[in-house]
Amino acid sequence: MKITTDNIDDFATGATVLGTGGGGDPYIGKLMAQQAIEEHGPVDLIDPRDVPDDALVIPSAMLGAPTVMVEKMPKGTEALAAFEALETHLGQEAYATMSIEAGGLNSTVPIAVAAALGLPLVDADGMGRAFPEVQMVTLTMGGVSATPMSIADEKGNSLLVNTVSNEYAEAFARVTSIEMGGACMIGTYALSGAEVREHAILDSMSLAHDIGEAIRTAKHRSRDPVESVLDLTDGYELFAGKITDVERRTEGGFAVGEATLDGIDDCEGRTFTLSFQNENLVARDSERGVVASTPDLITVVDAETGDPVTTERLAYGHRVRVIGMPCSPKWRTEEGLDLVGPAYFDYSIDYEPIETLQQPRHD
Amino acid sequence: MTDYRIGIDVGGTNTDAVVMDGDDNLLAKTKTPTTEDITSGILNALDVVLDDSGVSEDELDYVMLGTTHATNAITERRGLNEVGVIRIGAPATQSIRPLLEWPDDLAAAVGNNVAILDGGHEFDGRLLNDLDEEQVRAQIREFSDVDAFAVTSVFSPVRDDHETRVAELIREEVGDDVPISVSNEIGSVGLLERENATALNAALTSVASEAANAFVEAMDERGIDANLYFGQNDGTLMSVDYAIRYPIFTVASGPSNSVRGAAYLSQVENGIIVDVGGTTTDVGAVTEGFPRESSVAVEIGEVKTNFRMPDIIAIGIGGGSIVSTDGGVTVGPQSVGYKLTEEARCFGGETLTATDLEVAAGTIDIGSETPAVDADIVEAAREYVRERVEREVDRMKTSADPVPVVIVGGGSILVPDDIAGASEVHKPDHYEVANAVGVAIAQVSGEVDRIYSLDEMDREGAIQHAKDEATDNALAAGADPDSVDIVDIEEVPLSYLPGNAVRIKVKAAGALDH
């Protein structure tokens, strides 16, 4: 499949759904991709099964403060230096790039990188959604190292970082991004085609595209956009309601808070609470208790249009539906839950898969 | 002292005018059709209210005008300037060029002249890159067809020196006659949205100066020697000179005027305002007597902007809305608009409108005949309108507590008096000309929206700095120095960044200077 200026909007919409309320606004990444495709031509989205075993894939991402990303956008060629440094260090040319995060801004940024570098994009990512930190990828569990990581800015500065753990890679990248003016471009988790197939989440970019397309075309097909999204993701509609309260605070650099919903339609008489830290992490129903939690995906969409609503745009009075989607089985392991389960985000609940929670209870 | 004033609001369908005295008593009011040239409609309305009030031309101290020139020019891509859009920020930001996401016809209408030049700052005020003055001068000369400039520098809400310097260079190169818009005076953080708003502002300068000149000439023609003001979209006034420099601030001034006028007429300082017009109903919120601002990017002519705009939800229901009875009764969004007096059944036309239902039900008496409409249809249509309005009123609220609701505008009759979620519902006297009242009673204001680093300046110092600058801006806009007050202070810490960066917004407002 080719990524063109005609279907880039669908990727961006789908990425917002997979962004589970956070992940940064894909709008900037979408515009970067649009301009890069106009200048360099469409990008090939390639099947991960077609990547040779020993081919070098270098995922790319933007890292930094959202305020900076919307004010000081990239030059667009940062990735050239970043990739060159990694290729020299590894003694191999990059075969393709990839997204480490299918949700939010970093789903569309690699499309721009791929166009600028003339590389294909692998239809896969490291999260199947969005998470706030570099080490929170299934690749970490597969033993793939985030380093050597190259970090580059628009001025031409670049660093090659080697660390003993992916957590350290996150820490050094953050500090460097501040010196670079609050945002930078990274090449990270360089891996082989065989490793992509074994440790990454496959087909997630085309899933983002299909979700976006389903939402866009639902009105023309007089279909419920939410139903279409649920079909594509094996998801569940968790609640339909009106937002009655949103409480927010900033903790450790994250936008933390809770939204409360009053049920409408079939959910009348029930209330619903959504806890978020950049991304939506735990959903509770007044009658049924926890109905979904991280790493499963929880996304709020407009009740009528099905357009995804990010956590920063949650506001009193908005009529919304909340959908829950199962995460990759890779996350549902002890190691995976250590990295991104409810406990990591300080919620004192035990993770249960959304499918289990959706079964009728007999207690 | 007489202190008579006239407030005029030009809407899509009607031009409304009121005469008020120095104690804000309403002496006369009118609703006349808006004309294509706008000016003759203004003069018609002016003549009616002067006649009705018995106030003579030379007794008028102020004339205030709320107009849609700027909005129309953008929507119709008409009369826009050829803009040189200069962004200062290279090597950063080149991955998204200026005007990239504009609709092609709008980008073409402003000439599509864009450049990204060296310079700009970081979030903490550090230099991003040196400004290359020779490069700037060369670019200005290259933009030979340009008759307005828009200058946007990276993080200019933190440090505006590069924008200021580029404006000086433009002056040196092309003289004082070419208008220059600089982004730190227009929008806040978010480069693309601020750049868009600045480019639109620059594109509107000719339209604004023509509208201002027409207004001034029309007053001269009537022998009116009063102070002239334009309404802006925060519900305050600006002088004619100011309006020519910042025309973008007149966009959406109509709904803001209605909010202010409704608040004044009902004496509700905090609540929800529902303004029912001919084609649409605007639902807005009033906070301490001023329209609440939108907190998200607002699109103008399909372009995302981030300058201050009132928080308004428009729904397609008004007096001219067409009532459909195919498969359930619905009202709008199609409307006969200004052709109500030709096409509505109560005026002998063929189309069933929302107004016809009320005439049929006997709640109003206009037009030449009383259409026969089934009572069930009237009831169903009223329920439809009620549901839509209640939903948007609820959406404008910030909590579940009931709040006062004020209903104004020519189509007020369509909205019931018992709205869910309302603590009380007001339909004040003169509701049909609330917008003209709003512009007539408006104050003048000045605003500041900047990022301060609290590592360099303490919090009090930063707030004082912002207050002083807002006050200066209010004085520059024509406020009486003795009456200027700080009416709003907002402080937002910026997340993910070190150095204690905080965004401070201050608004000062005062009475007109005599």
Contacts between the chains, C-beta under 8 A, distances in Angstrom:
chain1	res1	chain2	res2	distance
A	28	B	96	7.2
A	28	B	192	7.9
A	31	B	96	4.6
A	31	B	100	5.8
A	31	B	101	6.0
A	31	B	192	7.5
A	32	B	95	4.5
A	32	B	96	5.8
A	34	B	100	6.8
A	34	B	101	7.7
A	35	B	95	6.4
A	35	B	96	5.8
A	35	B	97	6.3
A	35	B	100	5.8
A	36	B	95	7.2
A	64	B	496	7.4
A	65	B	123	7.4
A	65	B	494	7.6
A	65	B	495	7.2
A	65	B	496	3.5
A	65	B	497	5.2
A	66	B	495	7.7
A	66	B	496	6.7
A	67	B	123	6.8
A	67	B	189	6.1
A	67	B	494	5.2
A	67	B	495	7.3
A	67	B	496	6.8
A	67	B	497	6.5
A	68	B	123	5.5
A	68	B	496	8.0
A	68	B	497	7.3
A	70	B	189	7.1
A	70	B	190	4.8
A	70	B	191	6.7
A	70	B	192	7.4
A	71	B	123	7.2
A	71	B	154	6.3
A	71	B	155	5.7
A	71	B	189	5.3
A	71	B	190	6.5
A	71	B	191	4.8
A	72	B	89	6.8
A	72	B	92	4.9
A	72	B	93	6.4
A	72	B	120	7.4
A	72	B	122	7.4
A	72	B	123	7.6
A	72	B	128	7.1
A	72	B	154	5.2
A	72	B	155	6.9
A	72	B	191	7.1
A	73	B	92	6.8
A	73	B	93	4.7
A	73	B	95	5.5
A	73	B	96	5.2
A	73	B	191	6.8
A	73	B	192	7.8
A	74	B	92	7.0
A	74	B	93	7.7
A	74	B	94	7.9
A	74	B	95	4.7
A	75	B	90	7.7
A	75	B	91	4.7
A	75	B	92	5.8
A	75	B	93	7.3
A	75	B	94	4.9
A	75	B	95	6.2
A	76	B	94	5.4
A	76	B	95	3.3
A	112	B	95	6.5
A	154	B	91	4.8
A	154	B	92	4.2
A	154	B	93	7.9
A	154	B	94	7.9
A	155	B	91	6.2
A	155	B	92	8.0
A	155	B	129	7.5
A	156	B	91	7.6
A	178	B	497	7.8
A	178	B	498	6.0
A	181	B	92	7.8
A	181	B	122	4.2
A	181	B	123	6.8
A	181	B	126	7.4
A	181	B	128	6.6
A	182	B	122	6.9
A	182	B	123	5.0
A	182	B	496	7.6
A	182	B	497	6.1
A	242	B	394	7.4
A	244	B	399	7.9
A	244	B	400	5.3
A	245	B	399	7.3
A	245	B	400	7.7
A	250	B	493	6.9
A	250	B	495	5.0
A	253	B	495	6.1
A	253	B	496	5.1
A	254	B	495	7.8
A	255	B	495	6.5
A	313	B	296	6.6
A	316	B	395	7.7
A	316	B	397	6.2
A	316	B	398	5.4
A	316	B	399	6.3
A	316	B	400	7.8
A	317	B	394	5.0
A	317	B	395	3.5
A	317	B	396	6.8
A	317	B	397	5.9
A	318	B	395	6.7
A	319	B	391	7.6
A	319	B	395	8.0
